[in-house]
């Protein structure tokens, strides 16, 4: 099978990533209806529908990458899409909150294959700034999902109950399966296939954890994931309980996601010129400063809905500029173990990011202050991780700063 051209290749990997976004963001307007229909009285528990998906998504990544380094990317991606479709239908048929949560965790397992394998497939074909450019182009298309998903969820709820959201997700997953099966060949280089054995896995893990850049930017992504998960698990409550405008959630969320799309397109245009570090580090400093400003406004009681949307949109743009570049820098030296590296890095960020986000959600007090206080701390941790990865300096590679070859 011939490799598709770059535009179609980007579209394929973006469509796989969009399944993850739809599985999270289409749920946001449905959380109140899900909670009430399944007799979940405590509103802060509604966000578990998001959290358990992310935890399942994170844990499964530990296994997907190792398996794909042995058996190849294509078979694992197709298998993951089958799991995604089947568990979407199981979630649609759930008659209790516990069963729904179990289905969502399993759906996260299916989605994990998409996340790990998309990054591995791109790393199989590209590296460095070119990889960051491809990931940014894919992210720009992927960002259409967070814009569309809340509107899609809302539109479905107008004509049908919440289980139909999961039916639509199953249809999307089936379409992605057909596209991958028909058009995406194997990308794993034969010489990079690794046997599944404890020594082989341990050796791959040693490579991942011995690389300062891999560890530093993984911690940075973990910290940023805490921030984003905190936002995702509280945004419905903020529109509903803080500002009392639940009908504006799809529009506000669409504006925020639109800023991420614009930032991804911008990164794709400028990363080859300015480099991953210059853009990613500057965006990280901006992200953290904006979070601190937002926390101060919330603490003073001067928060407004318009201010919330504007500041959060700016933060989402900064996050988008960080994410694509941080992911590429974490993977830059991981070519021979791309699948395992993507698994370990993604799993750490997703699991601990989801747990950190759940802590932020549980601290919701009717204002946005707990969210942005937590996000500010997360941003400061990410800055510290980037400084450590680069030997104490931002905007320049560690080996350049230290005069190494």
Buried (B, 14 or more C-beta within 10 A) or exposed (E): EEEBEEEEBBBBBBBBBBBBBBBBBBBBBBBBBBBEBBEBEEBBBBBBBBBBBBBBBBBBBBBBBBBBBBBBBBEBBBBBBBBBBBBBBBBBEBEEBEBBBBBBBBBBBBBBBBBBBBBBBBBBBBBBBBBBBBBBBBBBBBBBBBBBBBBBBBBBBEEEEBBBBBBBBBEBBBBBBEBBEEBBEBBBEEEEEBEEEEEBBEEBBEBBEEBBBBBBBBBBBBBBBBBBBBBBBBBBBBBBBBBEEBEBBBBBBBBBBBBBBBBBBBBBEBBEEEBBBBBBBBBBBBBBBBBBBBBBBBBEEEBEBEBBBBBBBBBBBBBBBBBBBBBBBBBBBBEBBBBBBBBBBBBBBBBBBBBBBBBBBBBBEEBBBBBBBBBBBBBBBBBBBBBBBBBEBBBBBBEEBEEEE
